[in-house]
Amino acid sequence: MADEADKGNEIMAEDLERRIAAARGDIPPGIEGDCELCGEWFGRLIGGACAPCRDKYGLG
C-alpha cells in the first residue's frame, strides 16, 4: 500500500510531466542562416531573426 509520501511524489511527477509537455509545445521551429536584422550567422533563427535581436527588438 502506498503511503502519503509516495502519493505526493506521484502527483508531483505527473505535474512536472504536464508542465514540460506544455513548455515544449510553444517552441517554434528554427532554421540556420544569417539574421535579417544584424546580418550575423546563427544556428537557429525564428522568423528570420536571431535570439539577441528578438530580445533587443521585443520580437518574442
Long-range contacts (C-beta under 8 A, 24 or more apart in sequence): none
